[in-house]
């Protein structure tokens, strides 16, 4: 039956109680105060209203029953939206929890959110491991096949507490996180869960779901809290989409940077040195050095000057910057001669202090500093993972001190630098505007101005971007760039942040044209994000097959016999004189085995030299794609290598380009 929606006739007073919302195309729509996302969708069109699954208010995913406010930016989520999978996976988490409690009625539920590629649910009072997942999956399939309606119910906080009289975790959520006197439950068949949503209409909309693994997790991610059992899963709207995801997941295991890092001797994180503290071996340090040289050259070309700050400061500095009150729990603090010091979690206070050491005129701005600065953050041990999340990492940090009229130009310049990195390494990025978090410093007016200026840069530049509500830094909003790797996964990467707060806290000034003191604006930026995470992205993106300019070993010489070993070393010397990283494979192996070893070691090029090459003064060149070209003049090959290195091509091209 068609959906018919009635609204009572409004009096003149009621008509004044209206709000105006902004639609994705920038147009505005006026609706009665108290309208929901679904109401907005019906105002746009009845078909869209019927298809509404959820919505986004100011970039935040919400249930379709969420009320809109004046000036809200509204997006309608249907089953054709990118966000639909997130909603569906949230519902799949509920299906898992229902299936688990059918099989294990005493299991206690805590939280079960969707993730970027699936969902998880943290549970306790149940003994479950990966051998038990098949039985839970079978029960999930029955729940999905039953196509239970997923109904939203509003209850009082006291009613909710009665439901969870024996669940301390849900009661804690009700006491500390749930807003208002009423909360929402979602009910399917005879099972229910405290939840803000959003969810799909029925369990049958989940086309395919599977459980992936079991691990331990701390309640609220704090290792001082209870240890829970976390079950990971994923869900899609079709079996074919799930199968494609699982195949990609297997590829991801093969590309895992920890596995490749060990195979290529790039890095290690041994237990004896402490968690989250990577050691870089010579091949890995070679890659990092090349990345550093590239970033340093970019910085200098764009007018940045290099600075250096120590690893530790008195906590007075961190209190002045605001990091102490906002980051204290994540800092490594030290007592030195009855004074408290802290390993730096960020480089910006040091750079602000450098700026503060001299007087500046408006003509001197912008001042641009950069530093490959080591920082330290005390992440929870359960969150540490290879190079993606560590205790010690290096940020290719940059800080700019600018006049207000220079903001747009400098942000645009930073974005230009970021895209030079992206294009050089053949990466894709997703762009997002991250807005004010709950823990922040500075007034509303400052934050609104900062967010609007970043939004203007993105919109005038024609960038397709998402809004990430509450994901800004505590001192200002930011534009985040997420790297999308070869498997379509997105990782945190570069960032540009606008900061009106730290210059105020440090009382930074410059003399304006009016001979009065003015406060500069501070821009924080990183081209990679951190070297550690960027290194991880590149390892997995290239599957260890780094482009020539980054490869730890760029060319390996393979002598056919001991008689050509001397010629192999002469070839090596010529290549090294041209600045290349070259080794001679002199182990007692057949040429076939040497070639296989070279491919396993992910070399861009191998050079084979036998009697014919030695006599002619030439080489035979083989690339990582197993293409081979013989009788190559060595000077020609060197010239090509120089060109490929300088142009920073992402693939070897010599054999294809003959």
MARLUM-818617 format. One record per residue (C-alpha): residue number from 0; x, y, z. Coordinates in nm, 4 decimals, padded with zeros to 6 digits. Example, Ala and Ser with C-alpha at 12.3 -4.5 7.8 and 13.67 -1.06 7.14 Angstrom:
<rs>
   num         px         py         pz
     0    01.2300   -00.4500    00.7800
     1    01.3670   -00.1060    00.7140
</rs>
This chain:
<rs>
   num         px         py         pz
     0    00.0000    00.0000    00.0000
     1    00.1233    00.3538   -00.0665
     2    00.2385    00.5497    00.2356
     3    00.0046    00.8424    00.3110
     4    00.1372    01.1086    00.5458
     5   -00.0954    01.3663    00.7029
     6    00.0106    01.6902    00.8647
     7   -00.2394    01.8970    01.0606
     8   -00.3140    02.2446    00.9338
     9   -00.0783    02.4887    01.1013
    10   -00.1885    02.8009    01.2754
    11   -00.0005    03.1241    01.2148
    12    00.1946    03.0588    01.5342
    13    00.2817    02.7059    01.4238
    14    00.3985    02.8327    01.0857
    15    00.6587    03.0421    01.2599
    16    00.7987    02.7258    01.4239
    17    00.9972    02.6158    01.1230
    18    01.3587    02.5220    01.0532
    19    01.5582    02.5436    00.7337
    20    01.7902    02.2601    00.6338
    21    02.0575    02.2467    00.3656
    22    02.0457    01.9650    00.1083
    23    02.3531    01.8076   -00.0594
    24    02.3208    02.0279   -00.3686
    25    02.3340    02.3398   -00.1497
    26    01.9643    02.4182   -00.1824
    27    01.7575    02.4933    00.1254
    28    01.4322    02.3365    00.2419
    29    01.2033    02.4731    00.5132
    30    01.0207    02.2152    00.7274
    31    00.8213    02.2313    01.0517
    32    01.0268    02.2354    01.3706
    33    01.0565    01.8842    01.5116
    34    01.0732    01.7248    01.1665
    35    01.2834    01.4122    01.1299
    36    01.5221    01.3028    00.8563
    37    01.2425    01.0865    00.7173
    38    01.0068    01.3876    00.7150
    39    01.2648    01.5827    00.5137
    40    01.2890    01.2936    00.2671
    41    00.9091    01.2905    00.2184
    42    00.9141    01.6665    00.1644
    43    01.1645    01.6123   -00.1168
    44    00.9553    01.3358   -00.2687
    45    00.7334    01.0435   -00.1596
    46    00.9546    00.7900   -00.3348
    47    01.2614    00.9094   -00.1477
    48    01.0647    00.9081    00.1753
    49    00.9635    00.5452    00.1288
    50    01.3228    00.4475    00.0433
    51    01.4818    00.6226    00.3409
    52    01.6872    00.3904    00.5579
    53    01.8798    00.6472    00.7633
    54    02.0281    00.9932    00.7255
    55    02.3255    01.2145    00.7898
    56    02.2960    01.5338    00.9904
    57    02.6044    01.7571    00.9583
    58    02.7942    01.4516    00.8370
    59    02.6931    01.2230    01.1253
    60    02.5063    00.9017    01.0426
    61    02.1751    00.8942    01.2317
    62    01.8528    00.6975    01.2341
    63    01.5761    00.8241    01.0094
    64    01.3698    00.9254    01.3132
    65    01.6363    01.1758    01.4269
    66    01.5099    01.5337    01.4503
    67    01.6740    01.7956    01.2308
    68    01.7768    02.1419    01.3502
    69    01.7893    02.4810    01.1869
    70    02.0834    02.5100    00.9452
    71    02.1545    02.1354    00.9482
    72    02.3202    01.9839    00.6436
    73    02.1063    01.6837    00.5543
    74    02.1751    01.3741    00.3450
    75    01.9227    01.0964    00.2929
    76    02.0570    00.7407    00.3104
    77    01.8870    00.4768    00.0938
    78    01.9958    00.1281   -00.0082
    79    02.1849    00.2951   -00.2948
    80    02.4002    00.5093   -00.0633
    81    02.7579    00.4384    00.0364
    82    02.6482    00.4475    00.4017
    83    02.3926    00.1715    00.3505
    84    02.6502   -00.1005    00.4151
    85    02.7341    00.0597    00.7494
    86    02.3676    00.0463    00.8494
    87    02.3317   -00.3111    00.7258
    88    02.6424   -00.4217    00.9161
    89    02.5130   -00.2621    01.2339
    90    02.2034   -00.4792    01.1951
    91    02.4244   -00.7824    01.1283
    92    02.5962   -00.7192    01.4627
    93    02.2537   -00.7459    01.6253
    94    02.1827   -01.0675    01.4360
    95    02.5091   -01.2104    01.5677
    96    02.4225   -01.1094    01.9255
    97    02.0748   -01.2644    01.8964
    98    02.2217   -01.5860    01.7545
    99    02.4850   -01.5997    02.0287
   100    02.2268   -01.5601    02.3058
   101    02.0083   -01.8264    02.1485
   102    02.2980   -02.0701    02.1792
   103    02.4441   -01.9236    02.4995
   104    02.1625   -01.7566    02.6977
   105    02.3991   -01.6471    02.9756
   106    02.6210   -01.4448    02.7406
   107    02.6421   -01.0773    02.8438
   108    02.6399   -00.8181    02.5655
   109    02.8334   -00.4902    02.5813
   110    02.8739   -00.2977    02.2519
   111    02.8517   -00.4042    01.8868
   112    02.9262   -00.1285    01.6364
   113    02.9802   -00.1423    01.2594
   114    03.3339   -00.0874    01.1301
   115    03.4794    00.0196    00.7970
   116    03.4668   -00.3345    00.6622
   117    03.2307   -00.5216    00.8928
   118    03.1288   -00.5242    01.2581
   119    03.2285   -00.6582    01.5950
   120    03.0504   -00.7355    01.9200
   121    03.2180   -00.7440    02.2614
   122    03.0701   -01.0061    02.4944
   123    03.1498   -01.1765    02.8226
   124    03.0254   -01.4624    03.0409
   125    03.0628   -01.6975    02.7456
   126    03.3435   -01.9336    02.6446
   127    03.3691   -01.9006    02.2681
   128    03.6552   -01.9419    02.0238
   129    03.6889   -01.9665    01.6470
   130    03.5834   -02.3324    01.6490
   131    03.2410   -02.2189    01.7738
   132    03.1792   -01.9624    01.5006
   133    03.0276   -02.2057    01.2502
   134    02.7419   -02.2909    01.4890
   135    02.6713   -01.9217    01.5559
   136    02.6808   -01.8503    01.1804
   137    02.4228   -02.1233    01.1203
   138    02.1932   -01.9631    01.3775
   139    02.2491   -01.6224    01.2139
   140    02.1401   -01.7678    00.8797
   141    01.8121   -01.8830    01.0357
   142    01.7478   -01.5363    01.1794
   143    01.8197   -01.3740    00.8432
   144    01.5987   -01.6246    00.6602
   145    01.3142   -01.5565    00.9073
   146    01.3197   -01.1896    00.7923
   147    01.2213   -01.0503    01.1315
   148    01.1093   -00.6890    01.1295
   149    01.3581   -00.4664    01.3138
   150    01.1417   -00.2345    01.5233
   151    01.2488    00.0803    01.7036
   152    01.1059    00.1349    02.0524
   153    01.1437    00.4405    02.2752
   154    01.1587    00.3711    02.6491
   155    01.2377    00.5624    02.9633
   156    01.5833    00.5450    03.1106
   157    01.4413    00.3733    03.4190
   158    01.2743    00.1046    03.2061
   159    01.6071    00.0452    03.0306
   160    01.7905    00.0100    03.3614
   161    01.5361   -00.2499    03.4700
   162    01.6016   -00.4490    03.1518
   163    01.9748   -00.4447    03.2261
   164    01.9629   -00.4997    03.5997
   165    02.2254   -00.7747    03.5612
   166    02.4363   -00.6103    03.2887
   167    02.6826   -00.3625    03.4400
   168    02.8140   -00.2599    03.0956
   169    02.4784   -00.1521    02.9555
   170    02.4000    00.0251    03.2850
   171    02.7268    00.2162    03.2559
   172    02.6288    00.3244    02.9041
   173    02.2920    00.4407    03.0374
   174    02.4554    00.6330    03.3211
   175    02.7400    00.7943    03.1259
   176    02.6606    00.8055    02.7556
   177    02.2898    00.7959    02.6809
   178    02.1420    01.1456    02.6458
   179    01.7965    01.2524    02.7577
   180    01.5323    01.0830    02.9673
   181    01.4335    00.8467    02.6863
   182    01.6475    00.5902    02.5069
   183    01.5888    00.3644    02.2083
   184    01.5839   -00.0125    02.1768
   185    01.5776   -00.2132    01.8575
   186    01.3703   -00.5313    01.8694
   187    01.3709   -00.8313    01.6354
   188    01.1470   -01.1288    01.7169
   189    01.1855   -01.1912    02.0920
   190    01.5296   -01.0276    02.1184
   191    01.6201   -00.6637    02.1880
   192    01.9211   -00.4400    02.2377
   193    01.9797   -00.0890    02.3681
   194    02.0944    00.1014    02.0592
   195    02.0826    00.4428    01.8893
   196    02.0653    00.2843    01.5438
   197    02.0328    00.3230    01.2557
   198    01.9235   -00.0187    01.1274
   199    01.7690   -00.1720    00.8171
   200    01.3985   -00.2574    00.8157
   201    01.4324   -00.6330    00.8638
   202    01.6902   -00.9069    00.9128
   203    01.6181   -01.0390    00.5631
   204    01.7842   -00.7339    00.4088
   205    02.1176   -00.8819    00.5147
   206    02.2054   -01.0720    00.1999
   207    02.5114   -01.2493    00.3414
   208    02.7079   -01.2457    00.6660
   209    03.0011   -01.4329    00.8096
   210    03.2080   -01.4365    01.1277
   211    03.5813   -01.3881    01.0866
   212    03.7767   -01.4148    01.4096
   213    03.7759   -01.3966    01.7874
   214    04.0094   -01.1842    01.9969
   215    04.0378   -01.0272    02.3397
   216    03.9452   -00.6638    02.4022
   217    03.9295   -00.4334    02.7017
   218    03.6056   -00.2673    02.8033
   219    03.6210    00.0849    02.6549
   220    03.9707    00.0045    02.5259
   221    04.1260    00.0588    02.8705
   222    04.3616   -00.2165    02.9848
   223    04.2678   -00.1336    03.3450
   224    03.9129   -00.2513    03.2706
   225    03.7627   -00.5988    03.2267
   226    03.8839   -00.8224    02.9450
   227    03.6049   -00.9115    02.7034
   228    03.5699   -01.1453    02.4060
   229    03.5461   -00.9621    02.0736
   230    03.3920   -01.1416    01.7759
   231    03.4527   -00.9867    01.4338
   232    03.2304   -01.0380    01.1333
   233    03.1182   -00.8755    00.8121
   234    02.8029   -00.8535    00.6062
   235    02.6899   -00.7533    00.2570
   236    02.3670   -00.7265    00.0649
   237    02.4578   -01.0250   -00.1562
   238    02.6567   -01.3475   -00.1484
   239    02.8651   -01.2373   -00.4469
   240    02.9718   -00.9162   -00.2694
   241    03.0689   -01.1173    00.0393
   242    03.2709   -01.3652   -00.1678
   243    03.4524   -01.0786   -00.3390
   244    03.5329   -00.9267    00.0017
   245    03.6621   -01.2558    00.1405
   246    03.8847   -01.3018   -00.1627
   247    04.0213   -00.9506   -00.1119
   248    04.0736   -01.0334    00.2554
   249    04.2905   -01.3286    00.1566
   250    04.4899   -01.1013   -00.0731
   251    04.5287   -00.8593    00.2171
   252    04.6795   -01.1380    00.4293
   253    04.9399   -01.1978    00.1602
   254    05.0116   -00.8233    00.1460
   255    05.0255   -00.7835    00.5242
   256    05.3117   -00.5425    00.5930
   257    05.4253   -00.7488    00.8924
   258    05.4653   -01.0571    00.6737
   259    05.6383   -00.8683    00.3906
   260    05.8458   -00.6695    00.6389
   261    05.9906   -00.9923    00.7748
   262    06.0470   -01.1406    00.4278
   263    06.2296   -00.8281    00.3090
   264    06.4082   -00.7593    00.6398
   265    06.2515   -00.4134    00.6611
   266    06.1645   -00.3816    01.0308
   267    06.0882   -00.5708    01.3490
   268    05.9072   -00.5041    01.6768
   269    06.0659   -00.7540    01.9176
   270    05.9149   -00.8147    02.2596
   271    06.2431   -00.7373    02.4331
   272    06.2400   -00.3717    02.3155
   273    05.8823   -00.3023    02.4255
   274    05.5458   -00.2837    02.2454
   275    05.4870   -00.0374    01.9650
   276    05.8560    00.0490    01.9324
   277    05.9709   -00.0551    01.5823
   278    06.3313   -00.1196    01.4850
   279    06.4179   -00.0367    01.1227
   280    06.6683   -00.2678    00.9566
   281    06.9018   -00.1388    00.6828
   282    06.6615   -00.2126    00.3914
   283    06.3704   -00.0506    00.5739
   284    06.5752    00.2523    00.6710
   285    06.6734    00.2904    00.3053
   286    06.3073    00.3271    00.2065
   287    06.2434    00.5732    00.4903
   288    06.5475    00.7791    00.3914
   289    06.4229    00.8081    00.0328
   290    06.0790    00.9142    00.1558
   291    06.2398    01.1699    00.3860
   292    06.4543    01.3106    00.1057
   293    06.1465    01.3426   -00.1154
   294    05.9460    01.5233    00.1550
   295    06.2396    01.7486    00.2433
   296    06.2798    01.8511   -00.1202
   297    05.9087    01.9285   -00.1464
   298    05.9259    02.1372    00.1700
   299    06.2239    02.3407    00.0552
   300    06.0702    02.3963   -00.2883
   301    05.7626    02.5431   -00.1142
   302    05.9535    02.7788    00.1121
   303    05.9780    02.5759    00.4344
   304    06.2793    02.5949    00.6660
   305    06.3935    02.2925    00.8647
   306    06.3948    02.3029    01.2449
   307    06.4590    02.0478    01.5177
   308    06.3107    02.0042    01.8638
   309    06.4038    01.7632    02.1462
   310    06.2172    01.4465    02.2358
   311    06.1214    01.5667    02.5841
   312    05.9996    01.8936    02.7362
   313    05.9002    02.0172    03.0802
   314    05.5286    01.9634    03.1266
   315    05.4914    02.3387    03.1689
   316    05.5111    02.3560    02.7886
   317    05.2411    02.0909    02.7479
   318    05.0182    02.2748    02.9957
   319    05.0676    02.5970    02.8035
   320    04.9804    02.4306    02.4717
   321    04.6775    02.2479    02.6107
   322    04.8171    01.9027    02.5424
   323    04.8551    01.8215    02.9114
   324    04.4860    01.8572    02.9883
   325    04.3791    01.6854    02.6665
   326    04.6557    01.4267    02.6157
   327    04.7893    01.3554    02.9637
   328    04.6571    00.9985    02.9695
   329    04.8304    00.9273    02.6376
   330    05.1660    01.0819    02.7334
   331    05.4804    00.9203    02.8727
   332    05.5573    01.1333    03.1800
   333    05.8910    01.1405    03.3633
   334    06.0042    01.2723    03.7020
   335    06.3444    01.4436    03.6690
   336    06.4891    01.6144    03.9781
   337    06.1425    01.6671    04.1215
   338    06.0240    01.8245    03.7961
   339    05.7759    01.6607    03.5609
   340    05.8752    01.6145    03.1983
   341    05.6908    01.4510    02.9108
   342    05.7987    01.2804    02.5905
   343    05.6460    01.4904    02.3162
   344    05.3175    01.3603    02.1707
   345    05.3301    01.6367    01.9057
   346    05.5851    01.8750    01.7574
   347    05.3695    02.1881    01.7373
   348    05.4449    02.3436    02.0809
   349    05.8171    02.3347    02.0023
   350    05.7600    02.5075    01.6686
   351    05.5374    02.7689    01.8306
   352    05.8134    02.8346    02.0836
   353    06.0695    02.8814    01.8032
   354    05.8407    03.1362    01.6382
   355    05.8074    03.3142    01.9730
   356    06.1821    03.3648    02.0096
   357    06.1938    03.6716    01.7850
   358    05.9872    03.9640    01.6632
   359    05.8053    03.9509    01.3317
   360    05.6615    04.2041    01.0912
   361    05.3590    04.1394    00.8706
   362    05.6082    04.1411    00.5813
   363    05.7872    03.8372    00.7326
   364    05.4811    03.6156    00.7188
   365    05.4199    03.3418    00.6345
   366    05.6882    03.1603    00.8308
   367    05.6987    02.7919    00.7397
   368    05.8815    02.5325    00.9541
   369    05.9218    02.1599    00.8934
   370    06.0669    01.8759    01.0985
   371    06.0743    01.4994    01.0702
   372    05.9936    01.4845    01.4398
   373    05.9775    01.1723    01.6542
   374    05.6752    01.1695    01.8871
   375    05.5420    00.9298    02.1500
   376    05.1861    00.8351    02.2396
   377    05.0880    00.5734    02.4959
   378    04.8279    00.3804    02.3010
   379    04.6522    00.0895    02.4701
   380    04.8475   -00.2299    02.4065
   381    04.5442   -00.4000    02.2575
   382    04.5281   -00.1293    01.9899
   383    04.8911   -00.1646    01.8777
   384    04.9249   -00.3299    01.5376
   385    05.2440   -00.3520    01.3317
   386    05.3353   -00.0091    01.1967
   387    04.9746    00.1085    01.1737
   388    04.9555    00.1975    01.5436
   389    05.2707    00.2297    01.7529
   390    05.4050    00.4092    02.0598
   391    05.6932    00.5804    01.8804
   392    05.6546    00.7323    01.5359
   393    05.7844    01.0125    01.3168
   394    05.5633    01.2839    01.1695
   395    05.6753    01.4733    00.8597
   396    05.5498    01.7772    01.0427
   397    05.5060    02.1286    00.9141
   398    05.3766    02.4401    01.0886
   399    05.2971    02.7690    00.9238
   400    05.2439    03.1030    01.0946
   401    05.0353    03.3217    00.8657
   402    04.8299    03.6380    00.8506
   403    04.4526    03.5811    00.8265
   404    04.4550    03.7016    00.4640
   405    04.7103    03.4295    00.3778
   406    04.5079    03.1320    00.5045
   407    04.3455    03.0274    00.1777
   408    04.6636    03.0529   -00.0292
   409    04.8685    02.8532    00.2211
   410    04.6093    02.5787    00.2629
   411    04.5792    02.5479   -00.1132
   412    04.9596    02.5202   -00.1345
   413    04.9615    02.2426    00.1266
   414    04.6918    02.0530   -00.0623
   415    04.8988    02.0916   -00.3792
   416    05.1981    01.9329   -00.1981
   417    04.9824    01.6477   -00.0701
   418    04.8573    01.5694   -00.4192
   419    05.2137    01.5699   -00.5495
   420    05.2834    01.2876   -00.3030
   421    04.9619    01.1099   -00.4026
   422    05.0300    01.1311   -00.7755
   423    05.3986    01.0421   -00.7464
   424    05.3144    00.7166   -00.5700
   425    05.0044    00.6435   -00.7788
   426    04.7763    00.6473   -00.4749
   427    04.4100    00.7383   -00.4422
   428    04.2792    00.9511   -00.1560
   429    03.9517    01.0203    00.0176
   430    03.9043    01.3700    00.1576
   431    03.7156    01.4601    00.4742
   432    03.6511    01.7692    00.6836
   433    03.6885    01.6810    01.0533
   434    03.4966    01.9131    01.2853
   435    03.5075    02.0104    01.6531
   436    03.5480    01.7224    01.9023
   437    03.3869    01.7073    02.2464
   438    03.7229    01.7830    02.4116
   439    03.8428    02.1087    02.2595
   440    03.9851    02.4496    02.3435
   441    03.8616    02.7851    02.2156
   442    03.5249    02.9528    02.1756
   443    03.2372    02.8729    01.9412
   444    03.3039    03.1719    01.7171
   445    03.6668    03.0685    01.6551
   446    03.5678    02.7113    01.5699
   447    03.2858    02.8143    01.3383
   448    03.5186    03.0503    01.1518
   449    03.7920    02.7862    01.1174
   450    03.5533    02.5161    00.9943
   451    03.3926    02.7516    00.7433
   452    03.7281    02.8547    00.5955
   453    03.8344    02.4937    00.5444
   454    03.4968    02.4119    00.3934
   455    03.5307    02.7062    00.1542
   456    03.8733    02.5854    00.0343
   457    03.7372    02.2365   -00.0340
   458    03.4250    02.3553   -00.2103
   459    03.5958    02.6219   -00.4196
   460    03.8595    02.3642   -00.5172
   461    03.5909    02.1228   -00.6339
   462    03.6995    01.8446   -00.3967
   463    03.4558    01.5644   -00.3203
   464    03.4682    01.5364    00.0570
   465    03.2871    01.3867    00.3536
   466    03.2293    01.5475    00.6917
   467    03.3620    01.3663    01.0015
   468    03.1797    01.5227    01.2976
   469    03.3885    01.5445    01.6139
   470    03.7079    01.4105    01.4552
   471    03.9004    01.7399    01.4583
   472    04.2052    01.8042    01.6748
   473    04.1364    01.9558    02.0165
   474    04.2808    02.2888    01.8964
   475    04.1133    02.3191    01.5577
   476    03.9309    02.1546    01.2638
   477    04.1218    01.9771    00.9893
   478    04.1106    01.8346    00.6405
   479    04.2078    01.4666    00.6426
   480    04.3275    01.2684    00.3440
   481    04.2857    00.8918    00.3577
   482    04.5084    00.6787    00.1350
   483    04.3244    00.4100   -00.0603
   484    04.5548    00.1178   -00.1313
   485    04.5557   -00.1395   -00.4122
   486    04.2901   -00.3459   -00.2308
   487    04.0551   -00.0522   -00.1814
   488    04.1277   -00.0121    00.1902
   489    04.1559    00.3412    00.3287
   490    04.4233    00.4451    00.5788
   491    04.4766    00.7705    00.7681
   492    04.7318    00.9868    00.5900
   493    04.8062    01.3545    00.5278
   494    04.6302    01.6309    00.7140
   495    04.6024    02.0091    00.7180
   496    04.4718    02.1751    01.0327
   497    04.3712    02.5309    01.1026
   498    04.4523    02.6509    01.4545
   499    04.3419    02.9819    01.6091
   500    04.3957    02.8525    01.9625
   501    04.7650    02.7767    02.0076
   502    04.8805    03.1218    01.8904
   503    04.6521    03.2644    02.1584
   504    04.7804    03.0288    02.4297
   505    05.1418    03.1154    02.3399
   506    05.0605    03.4852    02.2939
   507    05.2219    03.4819    01.9494
   508    05.2232    03.8152    01.7687
   509    05.3481    04.0029    01.4651
   510    05.3516    04.3751    01.3950
   511    05.0938    04.4780    01.1385
   512    05.0910    04.7637    00.8916
   513    04.9257    04.9722    01.1644
   514    05.2273    04.9135    01.3964
   515    04.9970    04.7246    01.6326
   516    05.0404    04.3666    01.7544
   517    04.8318    04.1060    01.5736
   518    04.7908    03.7332    01.6342
   519    04.8995    03.4983    01.3541
   520    04.7038    03.1921    01.2529
   521    04.8835    02.8576    01.2855
   522    04.8458    02.5867    01.0217
   523    04.9512    02.2299    01.1050
   524    05.0184    01.9925    00.8160
   525    05.1745    01.6598    00.7303
   526    05.2294    01.5241    00.3799
   527    05.2501    01.1568    00.4802
   528    05.0791    01.1632    00.8195
   529    05.3406    00.9547    00.9933
   530    05.6301    00.7717    00.8319
   531    05.5309    00.4496    01.0089
   532    05.1749    00.4311    00.8824
   533    05.2733    00.5629    00.5396
   534    05.5449    00.2956    00.5179
   535    05.2826    00.0361    00.6046
   536    05.0509    00.1693    00.3321
   537    05.3271    00.1572    00.0711
   538    05.4405   -00.1931    00.1683
   539    05.0876   -00.3265    00.1276
   540    04.9951   -00.1081   -00.1703
   541    05.2987   -00.2199   -00.3707
   542    05.3017   -00.5703   -00.2176
   543    05.6689   -00.5005   -00.1380
   544    05.7424   -00.4299   -00.5061
   545    05.8637   -00.0766   -00.4453
   546    05.9296    00.1510   -00.7411
   547    06.2934    00.1825   -00.8399
   548    06.3604    00.5037   -00.6448
   549    06.2348    00.3488   -00.3198
   550    06.3555   -00.0107   -00.3586
   551    06.6132   -00.1064   -00.0925
   552    06.8023   -00.3032   -00.3582
   553    06.7480   -00.1607   -00.7046
   554    06.9528   -00.3923   -00.9279
   555    07.1075   -00.7345   -00.8687
   556    07.3827   -00.8667   -01.0950
   557    07.3609   -01.2394   -01.1698
   558    07.6889   -01.3857   -01.3036
   559    07.6330   -01.7061   -01.4989
   560    07.9595   -01.8577   -01.3729
   561    08.2649   -01.7801   -01.1618
   562    08.4423   -01.6816   -01.4840
   563    08.2071   -01.3840   -01.5242
   564    08.2155   -01.2796   -01.1566
   565    08.4821   -01.0170   -01.2236
   566    08.2764   -00.8638   -01.5049
   567    07.9713   -00.8660   -01.2764
   568    08.1599   -00.6533   -01.0239
   569    08.2725   -00.4111   -01.2964
   570    07.9053   -00.3690   -01.3974
   571    07.8184   -00.3184   -01.0320
   572    08.0819   -00.0467   -00.9968
   573    07.9436    00.1454   -01.2949
   574    07.5906    00.1288   -01.1591
   575    07.7059    00.2338   -00.8109
   576    07.8978    00.5258   -00.9629
   577    07.5626    00.6393   -01.1054
   578    07.4168    00.6304   -00.7524
   579    07.2277    00.3010   -00.7544
   580    07.1952    00.0363   -00.4843
   581    07.3389   -00.2786   -00.6424
   582    07.4433   -00.6252   -00.5233
   583    07.6168   -00.9143   -00.6970
   584    07.4581   -01.2568   -00.6440
   585    07.7711   -01.4679   -00.5933
   586    07.6189   -01.7606   -00.4083
   587    07.6757   -02.1073   -00.5541
   588    07.3395   -02.1357   -00.7321
   589    07.2154   -02.1985   -01.0833
   590    07.1052   -01.8937   -01.2828
   591    06.7464   -02.0197   -01.2627
   592    06.7613   -02.0274   -00.8828
   593    06.9237   -01.6827   -00.8746
   594    06.6397   -01.5450   -01.0878
   595    06.3740   -01.7032   -00.8631
   596    06.5480   -01.5616   -00.5550
   597    06.5513   -01.2171   -00.7167
   598    06.1785   -01.2331   -00.7850
   599    06.1128   -01.3502   -00.4286
   600    06.3170   -01.0521   -00.3052
   601    06.0956   -00.8202   -00.5140
   602    06.3764   -00.6611   -00.7159
   603    06.2916   -00.4042   -00.9839
   604    06.5730   -00.5294   -01.2105
   605    06.8148   -00.8189   -01.2468
   606    07.1150   -00.8032   -01.4810
   607    07.2440   -01.1341   -01.6148
   608    07.6038   -01.1504   -01.7348
   609    07.7560   -01.4504   -01.9083
   610    08.0424   -01.5137   -02.1518
   611    07.8613   -01.3444   -02.4437
   612    07.7850   -01.0300   -02.2418
   613    08.1384   -01.0158   -02.1058
   614    08.2864   -01.0433   -02.4535
   615    08.0525   -00.7793   -02.6015
   616    08.0603   -00.5489   -02.2992
   617    07.6800   -00.5655   -02.2699
   618    07.4215   -00.6994   -02.0237
   619    07.0957   -00.8921   -02.0320
   620    06.8193   -00.7149   -01.8347
   621    06.5248   -00.8852   -01.6637
   622    06.2494   -00.6957   -01.4788
   623    06.0144   -00.7998   -01.1993
   624    05.7462   -00.8897   -01.4563
   625    05.9777   -01.1612   -01.5958
   626    06.0344   -00.9687   -01.9180
   627    06.3893   -01.0003   -02.0494
   628    06.5958   -00.8108   -02.3055
   629    06.9420   -00.9191   -02.4166
   630    07.2456   -00.7511   -02.5675
   631    07.1826   -00.4188   -02.3879
   632    07.4488   -00.1501   -02.3923
   633    07.5353   -00.0754   -02.0295
   634    07.5385    00.3010   -02.0804
   635    07.1888    00.2816   -02.2294
   636    07.0662    00.0872   -01.9258
   637    07.2273    00.3334   -01.6829
   638    07.0689    00.6278   -01.8648
   639    06.7302    00.4612   -01.8389
   640    06.7732    00.3896   -01.4678
   641    06.8662    00.7512   -01.4023
   642    06.5579    00.8709   -01.5899
   643    06.3263    00.6230   -01.4155
   644    06.4638    00.7192   -01.0751
   645    06.4428    01.0933   -01.1338
   646    06.0868    01.0711   -01.2686
   647    05.9931    00.8458   -00.9744
   648    05.8003    00.6054   -01.1961
   649    05.5995    00.3470   -01.0071
   650    05.6859    00.0529   -01.2354
   651    06.0025   -00.0659   -01.4153
   652    05.9667    00.0248   -01.7826
   653    06.2971   -00.0582   -01.9494
   654    06.2091   -00.3936   -02.1027
   655    05.8592   -00.2867   -02.2111
   656    05.9934    00.0388   -02.3484
   657    06.2699   -00.1088   -02.5677
</rs>
